[in-house]
Structure formats: structure tokens, C-alpha cells
């Protein structure tokens, strides 16, 4: 693995952790309206990194909408494997909104509520 592959791997891991953390916080928030829209928006990546995994010479900075936020595919004609990861801006906005308001419900749940 070279440095570009490690950067994309670390960035993709950070994206996945951010999405999961945001969804957890949205579900447990006691004061956030339109929770399904916040959750759906958290799955979209907007600004990110991309790399040709089979020949990692260039690291590409991406703008656009990516669903899911971390994507990998192989181009059949050339055999190249492309990995793209887009940072979920909506998930970050949800985390900032929830944690700045301090409205996270941290009570233990019994499952009977």
C-alpha cells in the first residue's frame, strides 16, 4: 500500500464512523425535527477523495453527490478498481446541531418503551 491508498482508506473509515455516529445521535435526539430526512441526508457524500486502487498514482479531490458515501467499483474494460469516499456534510451538520443544543437523550433504554 502506498500513501495515497492509506489516505483514502483512513478518509473512508472516517466517513463511515461519522455517518454511523450521526445516525445514532439523530435517532437518540429528543428535540430534532424531521429525523427521517436528517438520516437520509447523512447517507450522502458531497466533498471527497477518489483513487484508482490498482494504479494509485493520483489522488483525486471530488465534488458532487455520492450515494452511498463510500463507493468502490471495477471498470470491466480496463480492470481498474476505483474507490471514492465523500464526506457527509449533512451528518456533520446534524452532529453539530444536536451536540450544540445538548438535546441527546442518553437514558438507558429497556426496549419496552
C-alpha positions as CSV (number, residue, x, y, z in Angstrom):
1,X,0.0,0.0,0.0
2,X,1.2,3.5,-0.8
3,X,0.5,6.7,1.0
4,X,-2.5,7.6,-1.3
5,X,-4.2,4.3,-0.6
6,X,-3.7,4.8,3.1
7,X,-5.2,8.3,2.9
8,X,-8.3,7.1,1.1
9,X,-8.6,4.2,3.5
10,X,-8.4,6.5,6.5
11,X,-10.8,9.0,5.0
12,X,-13.3,6.3,4.0
13,X,-13.1,5.0,7.6
14,X,-13.7,8.5,9.0
15,X,-16.7,8.9,6.7
16,X,-18.3,5.6,7.8
17,X,-17.7,6.4,11.5
18,X,-19.2,9.9,11.0
19,X,-22.3,8.5,9.3
20,X,-22.9,5.9,12.0
21,X,-22.3,8.4,14.8
22,X,-24.7,10.9,13.2
23,X,-27.5,8.3,12.7
24,X,-27.1,7.2,16.3
25,X,-27.3,10.8,17.5
26,X,-30.3,11.6,15.3
27,X,-32.2,8.6,16.5
28,X,-31.5,9.4,20.2
29,X,-32.1,13.1,19.9
30,X,-35.1,14.3,21.8
31,X,-35.6,17.6,20.0
32,X,-34.7,17.2,16.3
33,X,-37.5,17.5,13.8
34,X,-37.7,15.7,10.5
35,X,-35.5,12.8,11.7
36,X,-36.0,10.6,8.5
37,X,-34.7,13.5,6.3
38,X,-31.7,14.0,8.6
39,X,-30.9,10.3,8.4
40,X,-31.3,10.2,4.6
41,X,-29.2,13.3,4.2
42,X,-26.5,11.7,6.3
43,X,-26.0,8.9,3.8
44,X,-25.0,11.4,1.0
45,X,-21.4,12.3,0.5
46,X,-20.5,15.7,-1.1
47,X,-16.8,16.5,-1.0
48,X,-14.3,13.7,-1.0
49,X,-11.4,11.8,-2.3
50,X,-11.0,9.2,-5.1
51,X,-8.3,6.9,-6.2
52,X,-7.6,4.2,-8.9
53,X,-6.8,1.5,-6.4
54,X,-5.0,-0.8,-9.0
55,X,-2.6,2.0,-10.0
56,X,-2.6,4.6,-7.2
57,X,-0.5,7.3,-8.8
58,X,-3.0,10.1,-8.3
59,X,-5.3,11.2,-5.5
60,X,-8.4,12.9,-6.8
61,X,-10.4,15.6,-5.0
62,X,-14.1,15.1,-5.7
63,X,-17.1,17.4,-5.7
64,X,-20.6,16.1,-6.2
65,X,-23.2,13.8,-4.7
66,X,-22.2,10.3,-3.8
67,X,-24.7,7.7,-2.5
68,X,-23.5,5.7,-0.7
69,X,-20.8,8.0,0.7
70,X,-18.1,5.3,0.2
71,X,-18.2,3.5,-3.2
72,X,-16.0,1.1,-4.9
73,X,-16.3,-0.4,-8.4
74,X,-14.3,-2.2,-11.1
75,X,-14.2,-1.0,-14.7
76,X,-14.6,-4.2,-16.7
77,X,-13.0,-2.9,-19.8
78,X,-9.7,-1.9,-18.1
79,X,-9.8,-3.9,-14.9
80,X,-9.2,-0.8,-12.8
81,X,-10.7,-0.6,-9.3
82,X,-11.9,2.8,-8.4
83,X,-12.6,3.8,-4.7
84,X,-14.4,7.0,-3.9
85,X,-15.4,8.5,-0.5
86,X,-17.4,11.6,0.0
87,X,-17.8,13.4,3.3
88,X,-21.3,13.5,4.6
89,X,-21.9,17.3,5.2
90,X,-25.5,16.7,6.4
91,X,-24.3,14.2,9.0
92,X,-21.7,16.7,10.3
93,X,-24.4,19.4,10.4
94,X,-26.7,17.1,12.4
95,X,-23.9,16.3,14.9
96,X,-23.2,20.0,15.4
97,X,-26.9,20.9,15.8
98,X,-27.6,18.1,18.3
99,X,-24.4,18.5,20.4
100,X,-24.6,22.3,20.5
101,X,-28.2,22.1,21.7
102,X,-27.3,19.4,24.2
103,X,-30.5,17.5,23.4
104,X,-29.2,14.0,23.2
105,X,-31.3,11.5,25.2
106,X,-28.7,9.3,27.0
107,X,-31.0,7.4,29.2
108,X,-30.7,3.7,29.1
109,X,-33.5,2.1,27.1
110,X,-35.1,-1.2,28.2
111,X,-36.8,-1.8,24.8
112,X,-40.2,-1.8,26.4
113,X,-40.9,1.9,25.9
